[in-house]
Structure formats: structure tokens, C-alpha cells
């Protein structure tokens, strides 16, 4: 997008770009309204205690207080008493610098980010299967080339409208779209086949489709033999997932399963795409591996219009997880527990490898231990709002309130910032320079269009100044270009190799796909054409069996509760709920409930209702619709306070990715006050 001045205000104008072809969603068109919003934070704020009033202070006073509290916490409790919680919307430069700040200036292991709640299961599964995690290992335009697409747990018509153009082109060229979702979403409504499964049964459905593909000789035996490992073990497992059994488990008619398998198997180019539906579960990695198994069995990876990918949610969901925000990670997708990786990064940073901390705790585990013995006592939150977005949110709010000290960087006073001791006003997207990496692995340059307000700093300037005050100023630059050049060196030779990418090339070429290991390298739009970055160059099948969600409906909690997004809002709504047009489009929290289910509970459309799980109570307005299963409820997660659906969600974690089970838990519903 471009910004243009219209009198005294600025407005967004679309431009032709390789990814979105000039398309923007409601949130993009209205993004400029936030730049001059009257509720925007204009200067640092501080308070002496959680019960005292805020007062505006200088940057010197705010940063001095932060340094004093960091020093006190580490002196009293040890280095890991200070933690950092980042965000998937930060630029690559900010994500990189935040990870470096944790390991060099603080020497703490306690850093993670909200992308753990978004992409971690898909990232873990892709790394296990392919040796690398890039959301889409092919350009978005490949979607238009597929003859059949299986889209699982995603509703891009509302959550990523600009990419729908590729699905439309696929349909216009005679392609078929199969959507797997417990709801008849806007995307499912435009599909050729909707598989409306019971929440939490994704793995059984995937194994059932692979069973049918094998039985009907749809699989690519030559590809499997030449380019993969462990298929025979998977063949044995899925042999028991015959259609009638899968129908009983998933609620999807066997005839629809047979049709879906036939369409995929007979297509000259077949693609499998997953998203948060199967991934945000306590068995999210295994769910994703089951769909990867299906894609691998169909073959033709590295060929246009074929393969497996995952749809990324946050603004820099891909780049944000590549360069060091994760608890176990170093830049370039290197690992903290790998001695060679530690040595490489330590050399770039100019520190001793042994000074780098060990891997820390995942996002929810770190938040769960806030204020406890051995946990974090002073926390810095940057670009995130865990009071609304974390599972079991009431518990997480209590843990945040138990901190000795909390600092939040944000353009607005978010729900988490309202609990802070110090709030730092951060520059917004149009006021800073930096790079982002989109879901297809394309690194793009975001140029500064405006100067930030006089007393508002960029996040990189804040990090660099805090590092200076802590005695590590020589290790940190606040300038995005300098940070990116260091990131390039740090990522060199890693899986996510940016070393051949420069700001000049990005401006000239409108983005470059990683890996790009040299200045003359064209980038890598499509992975896996010649092999996989595994030890033997082959992809790996994994035998996975279906397992029940951590919580299923019973007499006390008879319904499934699932969560997600709506078109008008984004994440915790801190920004979008401040835009009048977006509020008008989706003004209040709601729960989708089937009319038959509503009648059973004597609920009418528009009633205020109470939702209850074993973790808490939330309120919302009833929205009756026959697009949802009769045994399920759907609530968006954009609203704060008593309408936080994450007061209800289950924090049980996937054993491999540490992803919480946002998508499935047991709930009950009744009229509020009944």
C-alpha cells in the first residue's frame, strides 16, 4: 500500500504488488486512521504503584526506571527473572534485535512471542517432515494453478481477503476447492465440497482421505519411493481408517470422503493447505503431519500448483519466527542448543558462545510462571496483548498482576498496558523502516512514509537505548538498515538465509524469496524442486494416530467451543476496535449458535448469553445461524473484558510445539442472568 496526503489527513492507496495485486481488506483501507487517532499514546507514562495514577514522564525517567527494575529483579532472583514477550507483527529487524537484547544485554533465557499461539504447530510439523519451515514453500500464485485444493481450517474470505483472488482464478480455470471446517464459512460457502467435521477430529479425516487415496491407487508411488522415507509405516496405520469408521468419528459422510479423495487423486495438480483449525490443538503437530502425509503421498512437490503449505495469520508471522524471538531459537532458524549454531551467532554478536543462555520456556509456560519462584518477575511486552490473546486469560491476567514490574510498548493503551508500571509509546507501521516476510517467504521492504510524533520512539531505538543504559550500547544500533545488514550476516548459511538480500535489491525487485545466499542469487520462490533440506534429501512421513481433544463435551459442558476471527477485526482488537468503520461492520462480541440448539436453551437471536467452561465465564450476544454444527459454538477473540473468549479456552499444550488448544474445549451456554 501507499500513503497519500488528502489535505490535513493521510489515506491509504493500493498499489500493484506481486502478492496482493493491489487488493486490501477493510483493515488495510482504514489503517491510516490510527496514525492520528486521539487515543494514541503520545509520550511515556509511569506510575509509582498499580493503584496510583499515570503521569507523563520524559524518556530518560521512563528508561531509568526500567533499567533500575531490571537490575533489581536480576539481582534478587537471577538473570531469568527478566522476560520478554514479543509479537508476530514486529518487523524482522525488531524481532532480531529483541532476541539479541535478551541474550546479550540481559542474558536471560525467558523470551517468546505470540506467534507461539499461531504458527508453532505448522512450523514444527513442516520442520519434521521437510527439514524447513516456510509457510508456503511456493508463491501464492501457485494456488491459481492447482486443479484441486484441500483447504483445512481456514477462512481466507474473511481473514485474508486479498488472497481470495488466487482461489477465484483457480475456480475460473476449472479447479475445485474442498474446505474442511466445522462452520459453513464464507470460504466454505464458495467451495465445491464442504466437509463439516466434528471439532477435534482433523487427524482422523486426514488419515481417512489417505486410506482412500491408497485404496484407489491415487498415490504417486514413484515419488514416494524416490523422495520420501517411512511411507510403509504410514500405510499400515491408515489401513484402519476406512470410510465408515471415519464418518462415525468426524461426522462427515463417507460419500463425501470418497468424493474428496477422488478429486484430489485424479487432479493433475493437487494442493493441501492447513491453517489454525487443525493446528491450534493439543495434537496440532500430529494433525498437521497427517495432512502433510496426504500431500506427500499425492506427490509432485516442487511443481507449480502442487504440494503442502500453511496459511499464515499475523502481519510478519513468517519473519517473526525466523530470527530469534522464540525461546529455543537463534537468527536464521538456528537453534540455541546446537553448539555450532551458538558459535556462529556469538561470533557475529562479538560475545562468547558460553555467555548465550540455554533455551527458555514457551509462551504460555513463561506466562504461567510469572511472579512465581523461578519465574519471571519483570516483564517487557512488545507488540502483543496477552491479557486478551492468551488462553485461560483470567489466569494469565492474575499472573501478570503478580509481577514486580511490567513495561509495555504499544501505540495504544492495550488491556495489558493498563496493568503496566511503565508504558512506552511506539511508532506505527508508516513511521518506521524495516522488512517483513510474508506467508510465501517473500521478504519485502516497508519504507517510512511519515515521521513519528515528537515524543514517540521506534522500538529499535528503545531497545538500543536500553542496551546502552545497561552497558551494552556498543552491541546495538537503532538503525533498521544496520540491523538488517547484521541480520544478513547472522542468517548466512542458515535455513532462513537472507545474506544475499539488501534494502536496495528489495526496493528494486519488490521483494525476494528466501533462501537467498548471495548477492547474485535470484531468491527461491519454490522450494523442494530437487530435494528437501533433510539429512538425506528426502521428506519424512510420520505415522500418527487420532487422539481425542484434551476436553470433550459431557453432561456438564455439552457443547464444543471453538474460536477464530472476523473480517473487520484483528487479533485482540486493540487497534481495529478504534476504527469507526470496522466497529460499524462488527460492533459487538457474539457467539454463533445453531437455531435448533438455541431453541433447546430458550435463546433468541440477539440475547445476551453466558458461556461457561471449566476455566471461566464470558458473555456475548447470541447470533443464530445454521452455518454452524448443532453441537458447536463459535466466538471471535477480538473483544476484551467480560467478553474475552480466552477466559474460556483450554491452555493444555501440544507436547511438541507447545501450542495451546484454542480450537476445542467443552462448554455450556445459557441466557445471561438465567
PALOSE-322082 format. One record per residue (C-alpha): residue number from 1; residue in one letter; x, y, z. Coordinates in steps of 0.1 Angstrom, whole numbers. Layout:
# residues N
(NUM, A, (X, Y, Z)) ...
# end
This chain:
# residues 674
(1, X, (0, 0, 0)) (2, X, (9, 37, -3)) (3, X, (1, 66, 19)) (4, X, (-11, 98, 3)) (5, X, (-20, 132, 18)) (6, X, (-55, 145, 15)) (7, X, (-55, 180, 29)) (8, X, (-45, 176, 66)) (9, X, (-50, 139, 67)) (10, X, (-33, 108, 52)) (11, X, (-51, 80, 35)) (12, X, (-42, 45, 22)) (13, X, (-40, 39, -16)) (14, X, (-34, 5, -30)) (15, X, (-6, -2, -54)) (16, X, (2, -31, -77)) (17, X, (23, -55, -57)) (18, X, (32, -91, -66)) (19, X, (15, -106, -36)) (20, X, (-19, -88, -33)) (21, X, (-21, -73, -68)) (22, X, (-35, -41, -53)) (23, X, (-60, -58, -31)) (24, X, (-66, -47, 5)) (25, X, (-91, -57, 32)) (26, X, (-112, -34, 53)) (27, X, (-84, -32, 79)) (28, X, (-58, -22, 52)) (29, X, (-80, 5, 38)) (30, X, (-87, 21, 72)) (31, X, (-52, 16, 87)) (32, X, (-42, 53, 82)) (33, X, (-70, 64, 106)) (34, X, (-49, 50, 135)) (35, X, (-19, 72, 128)) (36, X, (-36, 104, 141)) (37, X, (-60, 87, 165)) (38, X, (-69, 108, 195)) (39, X, (-63, 78, 219)) (40, X, (-28, 72, 206)) (41, X, (-1, 73, 232)) (42, X, (20, 104, 228)) (43, X, (46, 102, 255)) (44, X, (60, 77, 280)) (45, X, (38, 71, 311)) (46, X, (47, 59, 345)) (47, X, (31, 52, 378)) (48, X, (45, 46, 413)) (49, X, (22, 17, 421)) (50, X, (-5, -3, 404)) (51, X, (-31, 18, 423)) (52, X, (-17, 52, 416)) (53, X, (-25, 74, 387)) (54, X, (-5, 76, 355)) (55, X, (18, 106, 349)) (56, X, (35, 116, 317)) (57, X, (73, 114, 320)) (58, X, (104, 120, 299)) (59, X, (121, 91, 281)) (60, X, (150, 95, 304)) (61, X, (129, 89, 335)) (62, X, (109, 60, 320)) (63, X, (140, 42, 308)) (64, X, (159, 48, 340)) (65, X, (130, 32, 359)) (66, X, (131, 2, 336)) (67, X, (168, -3, 340)) (68, X, (165, 0, 378)) (69, X, (138, -26, 379)) (70, X, (156, -50, 355)) (71, X, (187, -46, 377)) (72, X, (168, -52, 409)) (73, X, (150, -83, 395)) (74, X, (181, -99, 383)) (75, X, (200, -91, 415)) (76, X, (172, -106, 436)) (77, X, (162, -136, 416)) (78, X, (188, -143, 389)) (79, X, (191, -135, 352)) (80, X, (160, -154, 342)) (81, X, (138, -132, 364)) (82, X, (135, -108, 335)) (83, X, (114, -118, 305)) (84, X, (105, -105, 270)) (85, X, (72, -112, 252)) (86, X, (73, -102, 215)) (87, X, (48, -102, 186)) (88, X, (43, -117, 152)) (89, X, (37, -82, 138)) (90, X, (72, -69, 146)) (91, X, (95, -62, 116)) (92, X, (123, -86, 110)) (93, X, (147, -60, 124)) (94, X, (128, -56, 157)) (95, X, (123, -94, 161)) (96, X, (160, -99, 156)) (97, X, (171, -71, 179)) (98, X, (147, -82, 207)) (99, X, (162, -117, 206)) (100, X, (197, -103, 207)) (101, X, (188, -79, 235)) (102, X, (175, -109, 256)) (103, X, (207, -130, 250)) (104, X, (233, -103, 250)) (105, X, (221, -73, 272)) (106, X, (200, -94, 296)) (107, X, (215, -129, 292)) (108, X, (181, -143, 300)) (109, X, (165, -174, 285)) (110, X, (130, -161, 291)) (111, X, (118, -148, 257)) (112, X, (90, -160, 235)) (113, X, (62, -143, 215)) (114, X, (26, -145, 205)) (115, X, (34, -164, 173)) (116, X, (37, -194, 195)) (117, X, (-1, -192, 197)) (118, X, (-4, -190, 159)) (119, X, (21, -209, 137)) (120, X, (41, -232, 161)) (121, X, (23, -265, 152)) (122, X, (27, -260, 115)) (123, X, (63, -249, 119)) (124, X, (72, -279, 140)) (125, X, (54, -303, 116)) (126, X, (70, -288, 85)) (127, X, (105, -289, 100)) (128, X, (100, -326, 109)) (129, X, (86, -336, 75)) (130, X, (106, -313, 52)) (131, X, (136, -301, 73)) (132, X, (124, -265, 69)) (133, X, (95, -242, 78)) (134, X, (83, -217, 53)) (135, X, (46, -212, 55)) (136, X, (41, -216, 17)) (137, X, (70, -232, 0)) (138, X, (57, -218, -32)) (139, X, (44, -184, -44)) (140, X, (7, -175, -37)) (141, X, (1, -175, -75)) (142, X, (6, -213, -74)) (143, X, (-28, -216, -57)) (144, X, (-44, -205, -90)) (145, X, (-26, -233, -108)) (146, X, (-39, -262, -87)) (147, X, (-67, -284, -101)) (148, X, (-79, -294, -67)) (149, X, (-72, -277, -33)) (150, X, (-79, -292, 1)) (151, X, (-82, -262, 25)) (152, X, (-83, -272, 61)) (153, X, (-94, -249, 90)) (154, X, (-90, -217, 72)) (155, X, (-115, -189, 61)) (156, X, (-94, -165, 40)) (157, X, (-125, -149, 26)) (158, X, (-128, -131, 60)) (159, X, (-93, -134, 75)) (160, X, (-71, -128, 44)) (161, X, (-94, -113, 17)) (162, X, (-66, -102, -7)) (163, X, (-55, -138, -14)) (164, X, (-90, -149, -23)) (165, X, (-82, -137, -59)) (166, X, (-60, -167, -63)) (167, X, (-88, -191, -53)) (168, X, (-111, -173, -76)) (169, X, (-87, -177, -105)) (170, X, (-83, -214, -96)) (171, X, (-121, -218, -98)) (172, X, (-124, -199, -131)) (173, X, (-99, -221, -147)) (174, X, (-119, -252, -138)) (175, X, (-103, -260, -104)) (176, X, (-121, -275, -74)) (177, X, (-119, -263, -38)) (178, X, (-126, -286, -8)) (179, X, (-130, -269, 25)) (180, X, (-127, -287, 59)) (181, X, (-143, -267, 87)) (182, X, (-169, -272, 114)) (183, X, (-186, -240, 101)) (184, X, (-200, -232, 67)) (185, X, (-178, -201, 65)) (186, X, (-178, -176, 36)) (187, X, (-149, -196, 21)) (188, X, (-167, -229, 26)) (189, X, (-199, -214, 10)) (190, X, (-179, -208, -22)) (191, X, (-163, -242, -22)) (192, X, (-172, -272, -44)) (193, X, (-173, -295, -14)) (194, X, (-176, -287, 23)) (195, X, (-165, -313, 49)) (196, X, (-182, -301, 81)) (197, X, (-163, -322, 106)) (198, X, (-167, -325, 144)) (199, X, (-142, -302, 161)) (200, X, (-110, -320, 171)) (201, X, (-113, -348, 145)) (202, X, (-90, -334, 119)) (203, X, (-64, -362, 121)) (204, X, (-90, -390, 115)) (205, X, (-102, -371, 84)) (206, X, (-67, -368, 70)) (207, X, (-59, -404, 76)) (208, X, (-93, -414, 61)) (209, X, (-85, -395, 29)) (210, X, (-51, -411, 27)) (211, X, (-66, -445, 32)) (212, X, (-89, -439, 2)) (213, X, (-61, -425, -19)) (214, X, (-41, -457, -13)) (215, X, (-70, -480, -18)) (216, X, (-79, -463, -51)) (217, X, (-43, -461, -64)) (218, X, (-43, -423, -64)) (219, X, (-9, -420, -47)) (220, X, (24, -414, -66)) (221, X, (44, -445, -58)) (222, X, (74, -433, -78)) (223, X, (76, -400, -60)) (224, X, (72, -418, -26)) (225, X, (100, -443, -34)) (226, X, (125, -418, -48)) (227, X, (119, -388, -25)) (228, X, (105, -398, 9)) (229, X, (110, -421, 39)) (230, X, (88, -441, 62)) (231, X, (57, -444, 40)) (232, X, (51, -481, 47)) (233, X, (46, -474, 84)) (234, X, (20, -448, 75)) (235, X, (3, -472, 50)) (236, X, (-1, -497, 79)) (237, X, (-16, -470, 102)) (238, X, (-41, -456, 78)) (239, X, (-53, -491, 67)) (240, X, (-77, -490, 97)) (241, X, (-93, -456, 87)) (242, X, (-119, -469, 64)) (243, X, (-147, -445, 53)) (244, X, (-175, -458, 76)) (245, X, (-152, -455, 106)) (246, X, (-141, -420, 97)) (247, X, (-177, -410, 92)) (248, X, (-185, -421, 127)) (249, X, (-155, -402, 142)) (250, X, (-158, -370, 121)) (251, X, (-195, -368, 112)) (252, X, (-185, -363, 76)) (253, X, (-205, -386, 52)) (254, X, (-184, -415, 38)) (255, X, (-197, -405, 3)) (256, X, (-182, -370, 7)) (257, X, (-149, -385, 18)) (258, X, (-148, -407, -13)) (259, X, (-155, -377, -35)) (260, X, (-128, -356, -18)) (261, X, (-102, -383, -22)) (262, X, (-112, -389, -59)) (263, X, (-109, -352, -67)) (264, X, (-75, -350, -51)) (265, X, (-63, -382, -66)) (266, X, (-74, -376, -101)) (267, X, (-62, -340, -102)) (268, X, (-31, -334, -123)) (269, X, (-21, -308, -97)) (270, X, (-32, -312, -61)) (271, X, (-25, -289, -31)) (272, X, (-32, -293, 6)) (273, X, (-33, -261, 27)) (274, X, (-38, -260, 65)) (275, X, (-43, -232, 90)) (276, X, (-52, -226, 126)) (277, X, (-82, -250, 126)) (278, X, (-62, -283, 129)) (279, X, (-31, -265, 142)) (280, X, (-43, -248, 174)) (281, X, (-50, -281, 192)) (282, X, (-32, -301, 218)) (283, X, (-23, -326, 190)) (284, X, (-18, -298, 164)) (285, X, (16, -311, 152)) (286, X, (2, -346, 146)) (287, X, (-29, -332, 129)) (288, X, (-7, -312, 105)) (289, X, (16, -341, 99)) (290, X, (-14, -362, 88)) (291, X, (-23, -336, 62)) (292, X, (14, -334, 51)) (293, X, (13, -372, 47)) (294, X, (-16, -369, 24)) (295, X, (1, -342, 3)) (296, X, (34, -362, 1)) (297, X, (15, -393, -10)) (298, X, (0, -374, -38)) (299, X, (35, -363, -49)) (300, X, (48, -337, -73)) (301, X, (64, -314, -46)) (302, X, (83, -286, -61)) (303, X, (60, -285, -91)) (304, X, (37, -254, -97)) (305, X, (2, -259, -83)) (306, X, (12, -289, -61)) (307, X, (23, -296, -25)) (308, X, (16, -286, 10)) (309, X, (15, -251, 27)) (310, X, (1, -233, 57)) (311, X, (-18, -200, 57)) (312, X, (0, -175, 80)) (313, X, (-21, -152, 102)) (314, X, (-1, -123, 116)) (315, X, (15, -94, 97)) (316, X, (50, -108, 99)) (317, X, (40, -143, 111)) (318, X, (68, -159, 89)) (319, X, (97, -135, 95)) (320, X, (88, -131, 132)) (321, X, (95, -167, 138)) (322, X, (128, -169, 120)) (323, X, (153, -147, 138)) (324, X, (153, -152, 175)) (325, X, (120, -143, 193)) (326, X, (113, -179, 201)) (327, X, (126, -194, 233)) (328, X, (148, -220, 216)) (329, X, (159, -201, 186)) (330, X, (187, -180, 171)) (331, X, (186, -160, 139)) (332, X, (183, -178, 105)) (333, X, (163, -206, 121)) (334, X, (194, -217, 141)) (335, X, (189, -235, 174)) (336, X, (202, -224, 208)) (337, X, (210, -260, 218)) (338, X, (233, -265, 188)) (339, X, (269, -257, 196)) (340, X, (278, -248, 160)) (341, X, (248, -225, 158)) (342, X, (257, -208, 191)) (343, X, (293, -203, 179)) (344, X, (282, -187, 146)) (345, X, (258, -163, 162)) (346, X, (282, -155, 191)) (347, X, (309, -146, 165)) (348, X, (285, -122, 147)) (349, X, (275, -106, 180)) (350, X, (310, -104, 194)) (351, X, (303, -123, 226)) (352, X, (314, -157, 240)) (353, X, (293, -186, 229)) (354, X, (291, -198, 265)) (355, X, (275, -165, 275)) (356, X, (244, -172, 255)) (357, X, (216, -186, 277)) (358, X, (201, -220, 272)) (359, X, (166, -224, 256)) (360, X, (139, -210, 277)) (361, X, (102, -216, 282)) (362, X, (74, -214, 255)) (363, X, (50, -185, 256)) (364, X, (22, -200, 278)) (365, X, (47, -217, 301)) (366, X, (65, -185, 307)) (367, X, (33, -165, 313)) (368, X, (20, -192, 336)) (369, X, (51, -188, 358)) (370, X, (51, -150, 361)) (371, X, (57, -139, 396)) (372, X, (63, -174, 409)) (373, X, (96, -187, 424)) (374, X, (119, -194, 395)) (375, X, (97, -175, 371)) (376, X, (99, -140, 355)) (377, X, (94, -111, 379)) (378, X, (100, -82, 355)) (379, X, (84, -85, 320)) (380, X, (86, -64, 289)) (381, X, (58, -69, 264)) (382, X, (63, -55, 229)) (383, X, (36, -56, 202)) (384, X, (13, -81, 220)) (385, X, (-17, -81, 243)) (386, X, (-17, -115, 262)) (387, X, (-44, -104, 287)) (388, X, (-68, -109, 258)) (389, X, (-50, -132, 234)) (390, X, (-35, -159, 258)) (391, X, (-55, -190, 266)) (392, X, (-70, -192, 301)) (393, X, (-68, -154, 301)) (394, X, (-82, -148, 336)) (395, X, (-53, -168, 350)) (396, X, (-28, -151, 328)) (397, X, (-41, -117, 339)) (398, X, (-36, -128, 375)) (399, X, (0, -139, 368)) (400, X, (7, -105, 351)) (401, X, (-7, -87, 381)) (402, X, (16, -107, 403)) (403, X, (47, -93, 386)) (404, X, (70, -70, 404)) (405, X, (73, -49, 373)) (406, X, (57, -47, 339)) (407, X, (66, -25, 309)) (408, X, (46, -24, 277)) (409, X, (55, -9, 243)) (410, X, (24, -1, 222)) (411, X, (9, 27, 201)) (412, X, (-23, 24, 223)) (413, X, (-32, 16, 259)) (414, X, (-40, -20, 254)) (415, X, (-56, -42, 280)) (416, X, (-22, -55, 290)) (417, X, (-7, -20, 290)) (418, X, (-34, -9, 315)) (419, X, (-18, -32, 340)) (420, X, (18, -19, 334)) (421, X, (41, 2, 356)) (422, X, (56, 19, 326)) (423, X, (41, 23, 291)) (424, X, (63, 33, 262)) (425, X, (46, 49, 231)) (426, X, (58, 30, 199)) (427, X, (59, 42, 164)) (428, X, (34, 27, 140)) (429, X, (39, 9, 107)) (430, X, (40, 41, 85)) (431, X, (65, 58, 108)) (432, X, (94, 33, 106)) (433, X, (115, 15, 81)) (434, X, (120, -23, 81)) (435, X, (114, -56, 64)) (436, X, (86, -81, 67)) (437, X, (85, -117, 54)) (438, X, (51, -128, 41)) (439, X, (35, -162, 42)) (440, X, (51, -172, 9)) (441, X, (86, -164, 22)) (442, X, (89, -132, 2)) (443, X, (110, -106, 21)) (444, X, (96, -71, 15)) (445, X, (107, -36, 24)) (446, X, (84, -13, 43)) (447, X, (95, 23, 39)) (448, X, (90, 51, 63)) (449, X, (62, 75, 50)) (450, X, (58, 98, 80)) (451, X, (79, 109, 109)) (452, X, (65, 97, 143)) (453, X, (51, 122, 167)) (454, X, (78, 142, 186)) (455, X, (78, 121, 217)) (456, X, (72, 87, 202)) (457, X, (102, 64, 195)) (458, X, (106, 34, 173)) (459, X, (110, 0, 190)) (460, X, (146, -4, 177)) (461, X, (155, 30, 192)) (462, X, (140, 19, 226)) (463, X, (159, -14, 225)) (464, X, (192, 2, 216)) (465, X, (189, 29, 243)) (466, X, (180, 4, 270)) (467, X, (210, -17, 259)) (468, X, (232, 14, 262)) (469, X, (219, 22, 297)) (470, X, (226, -15, 307)) (471, X, (262, -11, 295)) (472, X, (259, -29, 261)) (473, X, (255, 1, 238)) (474, X, (284, -9, 215)) (475, X, (265, -41, 205)) (476, X, (233, -24, 193)) (477, X, (223, 0, 166)) (478, X, (189, 16, 164)) (479, X, (190, 20, 126)) (480, X, (170, -6, 107)) (481, X, (194, -8, 78)) (482, X, (223, -15, 100)) (483, X, (203, -41, 120)) (484, X, (192, -58, 87)) (485, X, (228, -60, 75)) (486, X, (238, -77, 107)) (487, X, (208, -100, 104)) (488, X, (220, -109, 69)) (489, X, (254, -120, 83)) (490, X, (238, -138, 112)) (491, X, (214, -157, 89)) (492, X, (241, -167, 64)) (493, X, (243, -204, 60)) (494, X, (212, -210, 80)) (495, X, (179, -224, 67)) (496, X, (164, -189, 65)) (497, X, (193, -174, 47)) (498, X, (189, -137, 40)) (499, X, (225, -129, 33)) (500, X, (220, -120, -4)) (501, X, (191, -97, 3)) (502, X, (197, -59, 6)) (503, X, (174, -29, 10)) (504, X, (185, -18, -24)) (505, X, (175, -52, -40)) (506, X, (142, -52, -21)) (507, X, (133, -18, -34)) (508, X, (143, -27, -69)) (509, X, (128, -62, -71)) (510, X, (96, -57, -50)) (511, X, (106, -85, -26)) (512, X, (129, -115, -27)) (513, X, (121, -151, -16)) (514, X, (145, -167, 10)) (515, X, (167, -186, 10)) (516, X, (189, -161, -9)) (517, X, (225, -170, -1)) (518, X, (243, -144, -22)) (519, X, (241, -110, -39)) (520, X, (237, -126, -73)) (521, X, (212, -153, -62)) (522, X, (177, -147, -75)) (523, X, (160, -160, -44)) (524, X, (139, -192, -41)) (525, X, (102, -188, -49)) (526, X, (96, -225, -50)) (527, X, (112, -250, -26)) (528, X, (117, -288, -29)) (529, X, (121, -290, -67)) (530, X, (153, -310, -64)) (531, X, (152, -323, -28)) (532, X, (144, -315, 8)) (533, X, (168, -299, 33)) (534, X, (170, -330, 54)) (535, X, (200, -352, 62)) (536, X, (193, -375, 32)) (537, X, (175, -350, 10)) (538, X, (142, -369, 14)) (539, X, (109, -358, 30)) (540, X, (97, -378, 60)) (541, X, (63, -394, 65)) (542, X, (52, -397, 102)) (543, X, (28, -424, 115)) (544, X, (1, -405, 135)) (545, X, (-30, -419, 152)) (546, X, (-61, -399, 160)) (547, X, (-64, -388, 196)) (548, X, (-93, -371, 213)) (549, X, (-90, -334, 223)) (550, X, (-80, -328, 259)) (551, X, (-116, -319, 266)) (552, X, (-148, -333, 250)) (553, X, (-184, -325, 257)) (554, X, (-201, -342, 287)) (555, X, (-233, -337, 308)) (556, X, (-220, -306, 325)) (557, X, (-204, -290, 294)) (558, X, (-224, -305, 264)) (559, X, (-211, -283, 235)) (560, X, (-179, -278, 216)) (561, X, (-165, -243, 218)) (562, X, (-142, -230, 190)) (563, X, (-127, -196, 184)) (564, X, (-115, -175, 154)) (565, X, (-115, -142, 136)) (566, X, (-139, -120, 117)) (567, X, (-132, -98, 87)) (568, X, (-134, -64, 105)) (569, X, (-111, -71, 134)) (570, X, (-76, -83, 140)) (571, X, (-60, -101, 170)) (572, X, (-71, -86, 203)) (573, X, (-88, -56, 186)) (574, X, (-66, -30, 203)) (575, X, (-63, -11, 171)) (576, X, (-93, -23, 150)) (577, X, (-118, -15, 178)) (578, X, (-107, 21, 175)) (579, X, (-117, 24, 138)) (580, X, (-153, 36, 134)) (581, X, (-159, 18, 101)) (582, X, (-146, -15, 115)) (583, X, (-167, -12, 146)) (584, X, (-197, -5, 125)) (585, X, (-191, -36, 105)) (586, X, (-187, -58, 136)) (587, X, (-199, -38, 166)) (588, X, (-202, -63, 194)) (589, X, (-190, -97, 207)) (590, X, (-211, -126, 196)) (591, X, (-215, -163, 197)) (592, X, (-227, -183, 167)) (593, X, (-252, -209, 177)) (594, X, (-274, -232, 156)) (595, X, (-311, -223, 157)) (596, X, (-321, -258, 169)) (597, X, (-295, -256, 197)) (598, X, (-307, -221, 206)) (599, X, (-343, -233, 208)) (600, X, (-333, -261, 232)) (601, X, (-317, -235, 255)) (602, X, (-345, -210, 250)) (603, X, (-322, -184, 234)) (604, X, (-333, -159, 209)) (605, X, (-313, -141, 183)) (606, X, (-296, -111, 200)) (607, X, (-300, -123, 236)) (608, X, (-271, -117, 259)) (609, X, (-258, -152, 268)) (610, X, (-233, -166, 293)) (611, X, (-207, -191, 281)) (612, X, (-191, -213, 307)) (613, X, (-161, -237, 307)) (614, X, (-140, -253, 334)) (615, X, (-118, -222, 334)) (616, X, (-143, -193, 335)) (617, X, (-173, -174, 322)) (618, X, (-177, -150, 293)) (619, X, (-206, -131, 279)) (620, X, (-217, -124, 243)) (621, X, (-247, -118, 221)) (622, X, (-263, -148, 205)) (623, X, (-261, -149, 167)) (624, X, (-283, -177, 154)) (625, X, (-271, -193, 122)) (626, X, (-275, -227, 105)) (627, X, (-239, -224, 92)) (628, X, (-225, -240, 124)) (629, X, (-229, -275, 137)) (630, X, (-257, -281, 162)) (631, X, (-231, -294, 188)) (632, X, (-208, -264, 185)) (633, X, (-204, -227, 194)) (634, X, (-181, -202, 177)) (635, X, (-168, -170, 193)) (636, X, (-143, -145, 178)) (637, X, (-115, -135, 201)) (638, X, (-112, -97, 194)) (639, X, (-131, -83, 224)) (640, X, (-118, -75, 259)) (641, X, (-132, -76, 294)) (642, X, (-161, -100, 303)) (643, X, (-164, -109, 266)) (644, X, (-129, -124, 263)) (645, X, (-134, -158, 248)) (646, X, (-99, -167, 260)) (647, X, (-113, -166, 296)) (648, X, (-127, -200, 285)) (649, X, (-101, -216, 263)) (650, X, (-80, -246, 274)) (651, X, (-43, -240, 279)) (652, X, (-33, -276, 275)) (653, X, (-3, -277, 252)) (654, X, (8, -297, 223)) (655, X, (38, -318, 235)) (656, X, (60, -308, 206)) (657, X, (51, -273, 195)) (658, X, (38, -260, 229)) (659, X, (7, -247, 211)) (660, X, (-24, -243, 234)) (661, X, (-57, -259, 224)) (662, X, (-76, -227, 213)) (663, X, (-98, -245, 189)) (664, X, (-116, -272, 210)) (665, X, (-130, -272, 245)) (666, X, (-162, -283, 262)) (667, X, (-187, -255, 271)) (668, X, (-222, -248, 281)) (669, X, (-245, -218, 273)) (670, X, (-274, -201, 289)) (671, X, (-291, -168, 290)) (672, X, (-271, -142, 309)) (673, X, (-286, -140, 344)) (674, X, (-308, -171, 339)) 
# end
